Structure formats: structure tokens, C-alpha cells
Amino acid sequence: MKKLYIIKVGTTFSSTLEALGDFDDWIITALARPKLPLTVVDVVSGSPLPASEECYGVIVTGSHAMVTDNLPWSLRIESWIPSLVAAEVPFLGICYGHQLLGRAMGGEVGYNSYGKEIGTVAITLTPESNNDLLFNGIPATIQAHTTHAQSVLKLPSDAFLLSSNAHEQHHAFRIGTCAWGVQFHPEYSTAVMQAYINAQAESLKKKGRNVEDLLLGVTETPFARKVLSNFASLVYFPLA
């Protein structure tokens, strides 16, 4: 039986986990498709990856690891991604998953020269997004939750850029017909975003960031969240 697979590539801070759940919980909630058959695969603990023919769709979560650490489980996912793209399995990479998609398909990943992007930020969609299924019904400028230090510094040569801002030039892109990466976090609620700022407060202050302002800037991000419900619709009604 085919399923939607959530490839879990880490876990959240222990304090956040206890209060709010984990990456896969937030994604499942935001998908807004309770009857969609799905399986969570914890690749970090050694669970095997499914074959492309077993997948209605694939979502790769965020992680506290860095893509450039080249961890064995990460390299395993990276080598698996091209087979999904070739088979036109709907694929969505979030943050770490976005970066893995970029590098797996020929792009470059590394530390963002502007440092960490964190908090609720404005993101502008490109004209290419106008006819993009993942961004259907989403306006040209949206608010989105972010926390990342690394980025896709160079897109794959055949990628379509879908959104950006002054800090992050590649906030979303598409490869082929149905493989997307989003650097922002569509699965985050305001509570999760606030928890991430609070969990990193000391390191942020040491780098001169105003934690209070970051917390005050956290707002609802319904259009960023719509990316996940749009993706769920693609899994339910795959491309012909």
C-alpha cells in the first residue's frame, strides 16, 4: 500500500518536545488531512528508506544537524532523492530537507554569509510561483517562520526559484514538476517559533540579537502553512 512518508531527520529541543511535540507532529497537524495514510521514518535511528514506488509523496523534515557535516544517514537520503525526482514522486524538503534536495540535484549548500535567520520574516514570491501548485492561493508576500544557519547557496541548474528575501535568496524552489524545497518552516505554529527563539536566547544575545524584539515579531503565518495543505492535496490528487 502506498503512503505519504515523513522522513524524520532529527528531533527538537527537549523542552520544546515535552511541551509541543516534535517535527513530525507539527507537519501532520499542518497537513490537515487526518485520513491520509502516512508513515514516519526515523532515518537517524537507522530505519530504511522506502522505494519510490511505495510513496504517494515524501516530506523531509528540518534538523538541528548541518548538511555539510555529511553524516551517514544524511548522505543516504541525499543519494536517494534523485530517484524520487526521476519517478515524479511529490517531494517536499523543509529547511534541512530543502538543503538536501538542493545538494542532491547539483546545487551547493553552506553557511549563510548573513548569519542565522530566525523569527517570523517577510518572504516575497517570484513570478515563477504564479503557476506553481505548491504556492496556489498564496499571495506575493507572506510571513513565514524561520530558523537556519545554512542555506542553498547555489541552486541546481534546472531549478525554478519561487521565493526569497534580503537574508535568504533561495527561500523556495522547484525541481521538475513536483519536487520542492522550502527554507522556511510551514509547519511551525507561533508557540513553536517562540520556543525556538527562547531555546537559543543566550547564543542569540551573544551575537548581538535582540531576543525580545524577535519574540514580539512572531505572528501567525497562515499562508506559509498553506504550503503543507497544498502539498497534501497534491498527494491526494497526484499529477497525471
Secondary structure, DSSP 8 states (H G I E B T S, - for coil): --EEEEEE-----HHHHHHH--HHHHHHHHHT-TTS-EEEEETTTT-----GGGEEEEEE---SS-GGG--HHHHHHHHHHHHHHHTT--EEEETHHHHHHHHHTT-EEEE-TT--EEEEEEEEE-GGGGG-GGGTT--SEEEEEEEESEEEEE--TTEEEEEE-SS-S-SEEEETTTEEEESS-TT--HHHHHHHHHHTHHHHHHTT--HHHHHHT----HHHHHHHHHHHHHHHS---
